[in-house]
Structure formats: C-alpha cells, structure tokens
Amino acid sequence: MSIEIVGHAVVSADGRIADHLRQMPAVLRNDKDWVRFQAALDRAQLVVLGRLGHEAHPNPGRRRLVATSRVERFEPIDDLVTLWNPAGMDFRDVAAELGVTDGVVAVVGGQQVFDYFLRRFTRFDLVTVDGALLPDGVPCFSTGWPDEVLAQAGLRVVERELLDPGVRLEVWRH
C-alpha cells in the first residue's frame, strides 16, 4: 500500500481537542484553518473519524470511515460511510476491503482515533490556538502533550506557518 496517513488536529494551548462535554468549542475555530482543513479533506481518498465527530458533523459527500465499538469489525452504511471497529479489524485490512490502496487518508480524531493511528501517521498537521485553554477538556492524545507524543512517535516539525495571530500550524513528518 502506498497510503499517506495524515492527521489533522486543532488544539488549545493546553493540548485539548474538545471541552469537558467532548464538543469542539468556538474558541478553537479559525476561518483560515477551516478553509485549509476542508481543502485537505477534499483531496483525501478517505476521511477517518470517531463516531461523535461523525454524528456532530454532516457528511458533505466525502468517503468516511467511522471508528466505533458499536460494530464487531466493519459495516457499510451507504456508499460513503462505513462503520469500523479498530479492535476487531486492522486498518490495513479495512482499507483493502474498501479498495483504498493509495492516496491520502485524512485522520481527524477524536482522541482514541489519534491514539490508534499514532504509529501509522506519515504526516500530522497540528494547529494550536495559543490563547485558548480547556483545562477540563479532552487531550489530543491520551499519553501526553501533542508535540511530545508526536516527537516520541518519530515525527518532527518540517514546516511552521502563522495562520492568524495566535493560530499556528506545525506540519510534522517522519
């Protein structure tokens, strides 16, 4: 397989992807990042996300793989959406079943999905909103701060961009 697995996360200054209700708060939203992010998803062969994200955001016509424990292995819902249990089937097997053998797979979270793909990422786009703090929120990764976890997984920052004042993008690669 020649699949590039690209993670996409926007985090608060304290490394959180959601608030205490497991919702993405408005403080993490940025128009320039949103346009960049949507364009990246449009280019992807497949978008992988958790069930909560899938249920919270209508599918604009992209092919989605929804990680959930509510199925044993995987279960197609329609032409664009397949439910998948990472504990029941390895990603390589489900990708082969879906006919995804090359191109970009965009992984957009949540935490358990990011944790599952951590050693598989070829790239991770990390956007940080410096002024935002979510002390009771959901961390991007269960094992620590995003930059430390990504570095421990063998990725390094290859590009930095200031998207807006206080909103910065770091591109991590192997």
Buried (B, 14 or more C-beta within 10 A) or exposed (E): EEBBBBBBBBBBEEBBBBBEEBEBBEEBEBEBBEEBBEEBBEEBBBBBBBBBBBEEEEBEEBBBBBBBEEBEBBBEEEEEBBBBBBEEBEBEEBBEBBEBEEEBBBBBBBBBBBBBBBEBBBBBBBBBBEEBEBEEBBBBBEEBBBBEBBBEBEBEBEEEEEBEEEBBBBBBBE
